[in-house]
Amino acid sequence: MHESTLTVDSTDCALWSEERARAADTTVHLRVDGLCKSWDKGELVLDEISFSIQRGQTLALIGHNGSGKSTLLRCCLRLIEPSSGSVYLIDREITGVPRRRVRDVCARVGFIFQRHNLVPRLSVLSNVLHGAQARKQGPR
């Protein structure tokens, strides 16, 4: 069985942005406490991951392919459900609450997917507008 590890290291990255973080407020924008994720077959992907990120702080996720980096980010945004643990986004716990309530908080977070699912027959502008229209409330 291939063993892979995920390293969450904020020490060096925090030093790079220490001055910016001091100038910014100290609100924790993302906090993860004891996050675990297991797949259906029992494979443990995330094991008790905990960290917090303040405004202006940078965090690096380092790991081999398949080590859980994308899984961690998807759990943080509730794109997939963690098996256990808590995620707080902008001081609101988003684990265990209905997804429709999480949407408002997550709308303030930028996330770039590895697979962006563009519609090949559409232009770049049309792809962007297509995404914006999908988020629009009410009749289109």
Secondary structure per residue as TSV (DSSP state, phi and psi in degrees):
chain	resnum	aa	ss	phi	psi
A	1	M	-	360.0	133.9
A	2	H	-	-78.0	125.4
A	3	E	-	-99.7	130.4
A	4	S	-	-128.6	151.5
A	5	T	-	-126.0	150.1
A	6	L	E	-117.6	127.5
A	7	T	E	-110.6	124.4
A	8	V	E	-105.3	109.0
A	9	D	E	-125.4	108.5
A	10	S	-	-104.5	-4.2
A	11	T	H	-62.4	-60.9
A	12	D	H	-65.7	-41.8
A	13	C	H	-65.1	-35.1
A	14	A	H	-65.0	-34.4
A	15	L	H	-65.9	-36.4
A	16	W	H	-61.8	-35.8
A	17	S	T	-112.7	19.6
A	18	E	H	-57.9	-44.0
A	19	E	H	-64.3	-43.6
A	20	R	H	-62.7	-40.7
A	21	A	H	-65.7	-38.2
A	22	R	H	-65.3	-38.2
A	23	A	H	-72.1	-27.8
A	24	A	S	-84.5	171.4
A	25	D	-	-69.4	167.3
A	26	T	-	-100.1	17.0
A	27	T	-	-62.8	132.2
A	28	V	E	-80.4	118.9
A	29	H	E	-87.6	-29.1
A	30	L	E	-141.8	125.3
A	31	R	E	-131.2	130.6
A	32	V	E	-121.5	125.9
A	33	D	E	-122.2	112.9
A	34	G	E	58.3	37.8
A	35	L	E	-72.1	129.7
A	36	C	E	-128.2	146.2
A	37	K	E	-142.4	125.0
A	38	S	E	-120.9	141.5
A	39	W	-	-82.1	170.1
A	40	D	T	-54.4	-34.4
A	41	K	T	-82.2	7.6
A	42	G	-	89.3	1.5
A	43	E	-	-69.5	118.5
A	44	L	E	-81.2	118.5
A	45	V	E	-100.3	-44.4
A	46	L	E	-118.5	129.3
A	47	D	E	-125.7	99.2
A	48	E	E	55.5	51.5
A	49	I	E	-80.6	129.3
A	50	S	E	-138.9	135.1
A	51	F	E	-169.9	167.9
A	52	S	E	-141.7	150.2
A	53	I	E	-129.0	127.0
A	54	Q	E	-96.2	165.5
A	55	R	T	-57.8	134.6
A	56	G	T	85.2	-7.7
A	57	Q	-	-91.1	148.0
A	58	T	-	-114.1	140.6
A	59	L	-	-127.5	134.2
A	60	A	E	-105.2	131.6
A	61	L	E	-104.8	116.8
A	62	I	E	-121.4	130.5
A	63	G	E	179.8	162.8
A	64	H	-	-69.4	166.7
A	65	N	T	-55.6	133.6
A	66	G	T	80.9	9.9
A	67	S	S	-85.3	-10.6
A	68	G	S	114.7	6.9
A	69	K	H	-60.7	-52.7
A	70	S	H	-67.2	-36.5
A	71	T	H	-61.5	-41.7
A	72	L	H	-60.9	-47.6
A	73	L	H	-64.2	-39.8
A	74	R	H	-65.5	-37.0
A	75	C	H	-66.2	-39.2
A	76	C	H	-62.4	-30.5
A	77	L	T	-100.8	6.0
A	78	R	T	60.2	28.9
A	79	L	S	-73.7	-28.2
A	80	I	S	-132.4	154.5
A	81	E	-	-87.0	130.2
A	82	P	-	-69.9	154.4
A	83	S	S	-73.7	-36.7
A	84	S	E	-161.2	170.9
A	85	G	E	100.8	178.2
A	86	S	E	-130.3	146.6
A	87	V	E	-127.0	128.4
A	88	Y	E	-116.2	124.2
A	89	L	E	-119.4	118.0
A	90	I	T	50.5	53.8
A	91	D	T	64.3	16.2
A	92	R	E	-121.1	130.4
A	93	E	E	-72.4	127.6
A	94	I	-	-110.8	-2.5
A	95	T	T	-84.6	136.3
A	96	G	T	82.4	2.8
A	97	V	S	-107.6	155.4
A	98	P	-	-57.2	142.7
A	99	R	H	-58.6	-33.0
A	100	R	H	-63.4	-30.3
A	101	R	H	-77.8	-28.1
A	102	V	H	-73.6	-31.4
A	103	R	H	-53.4	-42.8
A	104	D	H	-62.2	-40.0
A	105	V	H	-71.8	-45.9
A	106	C	H	-67.4	-20.7
A	107	A	T	-63.9	-18.7
A	108	R	T	-92.7	7.1
A	109	V	S	-116.0	132.5
A	110	G	-	-88.7	138.7
A	111	F	-	-148.8	126.0
A	112	I	-	-109.3	120.4
A	113	F	-	-79.4	149.4
A	114	Q	S	-66.2	-40.4
A	115	R	S	-109.7	107.4
A	116	H	-	-87.5	-6.5
A	117	N	-	53.2	48.8
A	118	L	-	-74.0	153.1
A	119	V	-	-88.7	110.9
A	120	P	T	-58.0	-32.2
A	121	R	T	-79.9	-9.0
A	122	L	S	-97.0	152.5
A	123	S	-	-72.2	170.6
A	124	V	H	-59.0	-47.1
A	125	L	H	-59.0	-44.5
A	126	S	H	-63.7	-37.8
A	127	N	H	-63.3	-42.3
A	128	V	H	-65.1	-46.3
A	129	L	H	-64.0	-36.3
A	130	H	H	-59.5	-44.4
A	131	G	H	-64.9	-40.5
A	132	A	H	-66.3	-39.5
A	133	Q	H	-66.7	-32.0
A	134	A	H	-65.9	-28.8
A	135	R	H	-86.3	-16.1
A	136	K	-	-66.2	137.0
A	137	Q	-	-85.0	148.8
A	138	G	S	84.0	-168.7
A	139	P	-	-65.9	150.8
A	140	R	-	-106.1	360.0
